[in-house]
């Protein structure tokens, strides 16, 4: 598996809008490498006769009956919002910013 370098960590932090110091970038690059090595070692052991699982213990989803109950009106839902426009929550734009 390809190594995760300092540039990759810095790019991920930038995309996530997380400010990291140079020391943190170096540390996280090493930690990501350790994670990637662990994933690679598991991939080497996995064979086609072993089914893929997301959890080692079989799990069952517990569903409740779908019952219609009273809900908030649009006005009630927006009443606690800092900003609303045209009946919708107004939030600051984050995509497309440089």
Helices and strands as residue ranges (DSSP letters): H 6-15, H 22-45, H 74-78, E 84-85, E 88-89
